[in-house]
């Protein structure tokens, strides 16, 4: 018996079949990988919302602050305490108040959105998490200290929010629409991410601030953690009710539809 090799035609047929199989397999693998990342992201958001509620229950209903300057006793200490990171005067960065309430407590295992592919947190060099927090209505924010603030503590600098009719933040008991109000989500802006969630009509600090606080919609989907603890995916990025009236330099900063808002008005952000 004589042994013959493959003919050119047979090799071409095999290569065609292999290329067809790869064209089917690669998109399937990508879809599976994307779904796995989003599942991981939703798990993180579920932990974040649960941690914020646990924090509030132990503090008369007050949610974790979005941003404080200084320590409770000294607003001019140089500390910057955001919801995610505590940056100390010497430059040391340690986890913020939420991480102690998650099952991943510790500096090395800080939660980070697996769908976030940027190294830019967009806020004074803090490490990126990829998530943002509802400071538009829920969490307290403080102004930057100045020379006249000697003797004041961090909480003395918390600002009143115009959209809360003078209140500084909302407590858990004041949140009536917990199932339709976002607490955490995947943050997004032009060229990076953000850590402070804003409403498109929350113009107390200017529309430039509002449009820097949108949500990221990687591949058209954005994960959201709601105050009642459930997590879901939104697929419709809104531009905001004032989009057409705003200058393009401002709206361009949102980079819509890669990023957007969860509603055109304050509905998805105001829990009252």
C-alpha positions as a Markdown table, in Angstrom:
| # | Residue | x | y | z |
|---|---|---|---|---|
| 1 | Unk | 0.0 | 0.0 | 0.0 |
| 2 | Unk | 1.2 | 3.5 | -0.7 |
| 3 | Unk | 0.6 | 6.4 | 1.6 |
| 4 | Unk | -0.4 | 9.7 | 0.0 |
| 5 | Unk | -0.5 | 13.2 | 1.6 |
| 6 | Unk | -3.3 | 15.7 | 1.5 |
| 7 | Unk | -4.0 | 17.4 | -1.8 |
| 8 | Unk | -4.0 | 21.2 | -2.0 |
| 9 | Unk | -7.8 | 21.2 | -2.4 |
| 10 | Unk | -8.2 | 19.1 | 0.8 |
| 11 | Unk | -6.0 | 21.5 | 2.7 |
| 12 | Unk | -7.9 | 24.5 | 1.4 |
| 13 | Unk | -11.2 | 23.0 | 2.5 |
| 14 | Unk | -9.8 | 22.3 | 6.0 |
| 15 | Unk | -8.6 | 25.8 | 6.3 |
| 16 | Unk | -12.0 | 27.2 | 5.2 |
| 17 | Unk | -13.8 | 25.1 | 7.7 |
| 18 | Unk | -11.4 | 26.1 | 10.5 |
| 19 | Unk | -11.8 | 29.8 | 9.7 |
| 20 | Unk | -15.6 | 29.4 | 9.7 |
| 21 | Unk | -15.5 | 27.7 | 13.1 |
| 22 | Unk | -13.2 | 30.5 | 14.5 |
| 23 | Unk | -15.6 | 33.2 | 13.2 |
| 24 | Unk | -18.4 | 31.5 | 15.1 |
| 25 | Unk | -16.3 | 30.8 | 18.3 |
| 26 | Unk | -14.6 | 34.1 | 18.8 |
| 27 | Unk | -17.8 | 36.3 | 19.2 |
| 28 | Unk | -19.2 | 33.6 | 21.5 |
| 29 | Unk | -16.2 | 33.7 | 23.7 |
| 30 | Unk | -16.3 | 37.5 | 23.7 |
| 31 | Unk | -20.0 | 37.5 | 24.7 |
| 32 | Unk | -19.3 | 35.0 | 27.5 |
| 33 | Unk | -16.4 | 37.0 | 28.8 |
| 34 | Unk | -18.4 | 40.2 | 28.8 |
| 35 | Unk | -21.3 | 38.5 | 30.6 |
| 36 | Unk | -18.9 | 37.2 | 33.2 |
| 37 | Unk | -17.4 | 40.7 | 33.8 |
| 38 | Unk | -20.9 | 42.2 | 34.2 |
| 39 | Unk | -21.9 | 39.5 | 36.6 |
| 40 | Unk | -18.8 | 40.3 | 38.7 |
| 41 | Unk | -19.6 | 44.0 | 38.5 |
| 42 | Unk | -23.2 | 43.4 | 39.7 |
| 43 | Unk | -21.8 | 41.4 | 42.6 |
| 44 | Unk | -19.6 | 44.3 | 43.6 |
| 45 | Unk | -22.4 | 46.8 | 43.4 |
| 46 | Unk | -24.6 | 44.6 | 45.5 |
| 47 | Unk | -21.9 | 44.6 | 48.2 |
| 48 | Unk | -21.5 | 48.4 | 48.0 |
| 49 | Unk | -25.2 | 49.1 | 48.4 |
| 50 | Unk | -25.4 | 46.6 | 51.3 |
| 51 | Unk | -22.4 | 48.2 | 52.9 |
| 52 | Unk | -23.9 | 51.8 | 52.6 |
| 53 | Unk | -27.1 | 50.6 | 54.2 |
| 54 | Unk | -25.3 | 48.9 | 57.1 |
| 55 | Unk | -23.3 | 52.1 | 57.6 |
| 56 | Unk | -26.4 | 54.2 | 57.7 |
| 57 | Unk | -28.2 | 51.9 | 60.1 |
| 58 | Unk | -25.4 | 52.4 | 62.7 |
| 59 | Unk | -25.3 | 56.2 | 62.2 |
| 60 | Unk | -28.9 | 57.5 | 62.7 |
| 61 | Unk | -29.7 | 56.8 | 59.0 |
| 62 | Unk | -26.9 | 58.9 | 57.6 |
| 63 | Unk | -25.3 | 57.4 | 54.5 |
| 64 | Unk | -21.5 | 57.4 | 54.1 |
| 65 | Unk | -20.3 | 61.0 | 53.3 |
| 66 | Unk | -19.4 | 61.5 | 49.6 |
| 67 | Unk | -16.5 | 63.9 | 50.5 |
| 68 | Unk | -15.1 | 65.4 | 53.7 |
| 69 | Unk | -12.0 | 67.6 | 54.1 |
| 70 | Unk | -9.9 | 67.1 | 57.3 |
| 71 | Unk | -10.8 | 65.0 | 60.3 |
| 72 | Unk | -13.9 | 65.3 | 62.5 |
| 73 | Unk | -11.9 | 67.5 | 64.9 |
| 74 | Unk | -9.8 | 69.5 | 62.5 |
| 75 | Unk | -11.0 | 70.5 | 59.0 |
| 76 | Unk | -7.6 | 71.9 | 58.1 |
| 77 | Unk | -5.6 | 68.7 | 58.8 |
| 78 | Unk | -5.0 | 68.0 | 55.1 |
| 79 | Unk | -6.9 | 64.8 | 55.0 |
| 80 | Unk | -9.3 | 64.2 | 52.1 |
| 81 | Unk | -12.0 | 61.6 | 52.9 |
| 82 | Unk | -14.1 | 60.5 | 50.0 |
| 83 | Unk | -16.6 | 57.6 | 50.0 |
| 84 | Unk | -14.0 | 55.3 | 48.4 |
| 85 | Unk | -10.6 | 56.5 | 49.6 |
| 86 | Unk | -9.1 | 58.4 | 52.5 |
| 87 | Unk | -6.0 | 60.4 | 51.4 |
| 88 | Unk | -3.8 | 61.5 | 54.2 |
| 89 | Unk | -1.5 | 64.6 | 54.3 |
| 90 | Unk | 1.6 | 62.5 | 53.7 |
| 91 | Unk | 0.2 | 61.0 | 50.5 |
| 92 | Unk | -0.8 | 57.7 | 52.0 |
| 93 | Unk | -4.1 | 56.4 | 50.6 |
| 94 | Unk | -6.2 | 54.0 | 52.6 |
| 95 | Unk | -9.7 | 52.5 | 52.0 |
| 96 | Unk | -12.6 | 54.7 | 52.8 |
| 97 | Unk | -15.6 | 54.0 | 55.1 |
| 98 | Unk | -17.4 | 51.4 | 53.0 |
| 99 | Unk | -14.8 | 48.7 | 52.8 |
| 100 | Unk | -15.1 | 47.6 | 56.4 |
| 101 | Unk | -18.7 | 46.6 | 55.6 |
| 102 | Unk | -18.0 | 44.4 | 52.6 |
| 103 | Unk | -16.6 | 40.9 | 52.6 |
| 104 | Unk | -13.5 | 42.2 | 50.8 |
| 105 | Unk | -12.3 | 44.5 | 53.4 |
| 106 | Unk | -8.7 | 45.5 | 53.2 |
| 107 | Unk | -6.5 | 47.7 | 51.1 |
| 108 | Unk | -5.4 | 45.0 | 48.6 |
| 109 | Unk | -8.9 | 43.6 | 48.0 |
| 110 | Unk | -10.7 | 46.9 | 47.4 |
| 111 | Unk | -13.6 | 46.4 | 45.0 |
| 112 | Unk | -13.0 | 47.6 | 41.5 |
| 113 | Unk | -15.3 | 47.4 | 38.5 |
| 114 | Unk | -14.0 | 44.7 | 36.1 |
| 115 | Unk | -15.4 | 46.5 | 33.1 |
| 116 | Unk | -13.4 | 49.6 | 33.8 |
| 117 | Unk | -10.4 | 49.8 | 31.5 |
| 118 | Unk | -9.0 | 53.2 | 32.5 |
| 119 | Unk | -6.3 | 54.2 | 35.0 |
| 120 | Unk | -7.7 | 57.7 | 35.4 |
| 121 | Unk | -10.0 | 58.3 | 38.3 |
| 122 | Unk | -10.4 | 61.9 | 37.3 |
| 123 | Unk | -10.2 | 63.2 | 40.8 |
| 124 | Unk | -6.9 | 64.4 | 42.4 |
| 125 | Unk | -5.0 | 61.2 | 41.6 |
| 126 | Unk | -7.1 | 58.8 | 43.7 |
| 127 | Unk | -7.0 | 55.2 | 42.6 |
| 128 | Unk | -9.7 | 54.3 | 40.2 |
| 129 | Unk | -12.6 | 52.0 | 41.2 |
| 130 | Unk | -14.9 | 52.6 | 38.2 |
| 131 | Unk | -17.9 | 53.2 | 40.4 |
| 132 | Unk | -19.6 | 56.4 | 41.4 |
| 133 | Unk | -21.9 | 57.4 | 44.3 |
| 134 | Unk | -25.1 | 59.4 | 44.5 |
| 135 | Unk | -23.9 | 62.7 | 46.0 |
| 136 | Unk | -26.5 | 64.6 | 44.0 |
| 137 | Unk | -29.1 | 63.9 | 46.6 |
| 138 | Unk | -28.1 | 61.2 | 49.1 |
| 139 | Unk | -24.6 | 61.7 | 50.4 |
| 140 | Unk | -23.0 | 64.7 | 52.1 |
| 141 | Unk | -20.3 | 66.8 | 50.5 |
| 142 | Unk | -18.0 | 69.4 | 52.1 |
| 143 | Unk | -16.4 | 72.5 | 50.6 |
| 144 | Unk | -12.6 | 72.9 | 50.6 |
| 145 | Unk | -11.3 | 74.5 | 53.9 |
| 146 | Unk | -9.8 | 78.0 | 54.0 |
| 147 | Unk | -7.9 | 80.1 | 56.4 |
| 148 | Unk | -11.0 | 81.2 | 58.3 |
| 149 | Unk | -11.9 | 77.6 | 59.2 |
| 150 | Unk | -9.6 | 77.3 | 62.2 |
| 151 | Unk | -11.2 | 75.4 | 65.0 |
| 152 | Unk | -13.8 | 73.7 | 62.7 |
| 153 | Unk | -14.2 | 70.0 | 62.0 |
| 154 | Unk | -14.8 | 68.3 | 58.7 |
| 155 | Unk | -18.6 | 68.1 | 59.2 |
| 156 | Unk | -18.8 | 71.8 | 59.8 |
| 157 | Unk | -17.9 | 72.4 | 56.2 |
| 158 | Unk | -20.6 | 70.2 | 54.7 |
| 159 | Unk | -22.6 | 72.3 | 52.3 |
| 160 | Unk | -26.4 | 72.7 | 52.0 |
| 161 | Unk | -27.8 | 71.3 | 48.7 |
| 162 | Unk | -30.0 | 73.6 | 46.7 |
| 163 | Unk | -31.9 | 70.7 | 45.3 |
| 164 | Unk | -32.7 | 69.5 | 48.9 |
| 165 | Unk | -34.2 | 72.8 | 49.9 |
| 166 | Unk | -31.3 | 73.5 | 52.2 |
| 167 | Unk | -30.7 | 70.1 | 53.6 |
| 168 | Unk | -27.1 | 68.7 | 53.6 |
| 169 | Unk | -28.0 | 65.1 | 52.8 |
| 170 | Unk | -30.9 | 62.7 | 53.1 |
| 171 | Unk | -31.2 | 60.0 | 55.7 |
| 172 | Unk | -32.4 | 56.5 | 55.1 |
| 173 | Unk | -35.8 | 57.3 | 56.6 |
| 174 | Unk | -36.2 | 60.1 | 54.1 |
| 175 | Unk | -35.7 | 57.8 | 51.1 |
| 176 | Unk | -39.2 | 56.8 | 50.0 |
| 177 | Unk | -38.5 | 55.5 | 46.5 |
| 178 | Unk | -35.6 | 53.1 | 47.4 |
| 179 | Unk | -36.3 | 50.7 | 44.5 |
| 180 | Unk | -36.0 | 53.4 | 41.8 |
| 181 | Unk | -33.2 | 55.6 | 43.1 |
| 182 | Unk | -29.6 | 54.9 | 42.2 |
| 183 | Unk | -27.0 | 54.7 | 45.0 |
| 184 | Unk | -24.0 | 53.4 | 43.1 |
| 185 | Unk | -23.2 | 52.8 | 39.5 |
| 186 | Unk | -20.5 | 52.6 | 36.9 |
| 187 | Unk | -19.2 | 56.1 | 36.4 |
| 188 | Unk | -18.2 | 57.6 | 33.1 |
| 189 | Unk | -17.1 | 60.8 | 31.4 |
| 190 | Unk | -15.1 | 61.8 | 28.3 |
| 191 | Unk | -11.7 | 60.2 | 28.6 |
| 192 | Unk | -12.2 | 58.4 | 31.9 |
| 193 | Unk | -14.5 | 57.7 | 34.8 |
| 194 | Unk | -15.8 | 59.6 | 37.8 |
| 195 | Unk | -16.6 | 58.9 | 41.4 |
| 196 | Unk | -19.4 | 61.3 | 42.1 |
| 197 | Unk | -22.9 | 60.5 | 40.6 |
| 198 | Unk | -24.8 | 63.6 | 39.5 |
| 199 | Unk | -28.2 | 64.3 | 38.2 |
| 200 | Unk | -28.5 | 66.1 | 34.8 |
| 201 | Unk | -30.7 | 68.8 | 36.3 |
| 202 | Unk | -28.8 | 69.0 | 39.6 |
| 203 | Unk | -27.2 | 72.3 | 38.7 |
| 204 | Unk | -26.3 | 73.6 | 42.2 |
| 205 | Unk | -22.6 | 73.5 | 41.3 |
| 206 | Unk | -23.1 | 74.2 | 37.6 |
| 207 | Unk | -24.0 | 72.0 | 34.6 |
| 208 | Unk | -20.3 | 71.4 | 34.1 |
| 209 | Unk | -20.3 | 69.5 | 37.4 |
| 210 | Unk | -23.5 | 67.7 | 36.5 |
| 211 | Unk | -22.2 | 66.5 | 33.1 |
| 212 | Unk | -19.0 | 65.3 | 34.7 |
| 213 | Unk | -21.0 | 62.9 | 36.8 |
| 214 | Unk | -22.7 | 60.6 | 34.3 |
| 215 | Unk | -22.8 | 56.8 | 34.1 |
| 216 | Unk | -20.7 | 54.6 | 31.9 |
| 217 | Unk | -22.5 | 52.4 | 29.3 |
| 218 | Unk | -19.8 | 50.0 | 28.1 |
| 219 | Unk | -21.2 | 48.2 | 25.0 |
| 220 | Unk | -24.5 | 49.9 | 25.7 |
| 221 | Unk | -25.1 | 48.6 | 29.2 |
| 222 | Unk | -24.7 | 50.2 | 32.6 |
| 223 | Unk | -25.0 | 48.4 | 36.0 |
| 224 | Unk | -26.7 | 50.2 | 38.8 |
| 225 | Unk | -27.1 | 49.5 | 42.6 |
| 226 | Unk | -30.4 | 50.9 | 43.9 |
| 227 | Unk | -31.0 | 52.0 | 47.5 |
| 228 | Unk | -33.2 | 49.0 | 48.3 |
| 229 | Unk | -30.2 | 46.7 | 47.6 |
| 230 | Unk | -31.1 | 45.3 | 44.2 |
| 231 | Unk | -28.9 | 45.6 | 41.2 |
| 232 | Unk | -30.0 | 45.8 | 37.6 |
| 233 | Unk | -28.7 | 46.8 | 34.1 |
| 234 | Unk | -29.8 | 49.9 | 32.2 |
| 235 | Unk | -29.5 | 50.1 | 28.5 |
| 236 | Unk | -30.8 | 53.6 | 27.6 |
| 237 | Unk | -28.3 | 56.4 | 28.3 |
| 238 | Unk | -30.2 | 59.7 | 28.7 |
| 239 | Unk | -28.7 | 63.0 | 27.6 |
| 240 | Unk | -30.5 | 65.1 | 30.2 |
| 241 | Unk | -33.5 | 67.5 | 29.9 |
| 242 | Unk | -31.4 | 70.6 | 29.2 |
| 243 | Unk | -29.1 | 68.9 | 26.5 |
| 244 | Unk | -30.3 | 71.0 | 23.6 |
| 245 | Unk | -29.9 | 74.3 | 25.5 |
| 246 | Unk | -26.4 | 73.6 | 26.7 |
| 247 | Unk | -23.2 | 74.5 | 24.8 |
| 248 | Unk | -21.5 | 71.7 | 22.9 |
| 249 | Unk | -18.2 | 72.1 | 24.9 |
| 250 | Unk | -20.2 | 71.1 | 27.9 |
| 251 | Unk | -22.3 | 68.3 | 26.5 |
| 252 | Unk | -19.2 | 66.9 | 24.7 |
| 253 | Unk | -17.7 | 66.2 | 28.1 |
| 254 | Unk | -20.3 | 63.5 | 28.7 |
| 255 | Unk | -19.3 | 61.6 | 25.5 |
| 256 | Unk | -22.8 | 60.4 | 24.9 |
| 257 | Unk | -23.8 | 57.6 | 24.1 |
| 258 | Unk | -20.7 | 56.0 | 25.6 |
| 259 | Unk | -21.8 | 57.7 | 28.8 |
| 260 | Unk | -25.1 | 59.1 | 29.9 |
| 261 | Unk | -27.6 | 59.6 | 32.7 |
| 262 | Unk | -30.1 | 57.2 | 34.2 |
| 263 | Unk | -33.0 | 59.6 | 33.5 |
| 264 | Unk | -33.5 | 62.9 | 31.8 |
| 265 | Unk | -34.6 | 64.5 | 35.0 |
| 266 | Unk | -33.9 | 63.8 | 38.7 |
| 267 | Unk | -36.2 | 60.8 | 38.9 |
| 268 | Unk | -33.4 | 58.1 | 39.1 |
| 269 | Unk | -31.4 | 60.1 | 41.7 |
| 270 | Unk | -33.9 | 61.7 | 44.1 |
| 271 | Unk | -35.4 | 59.1 | 46.5 |
| 272 | Unk | -38.1 | 61.3 | 48.0 |
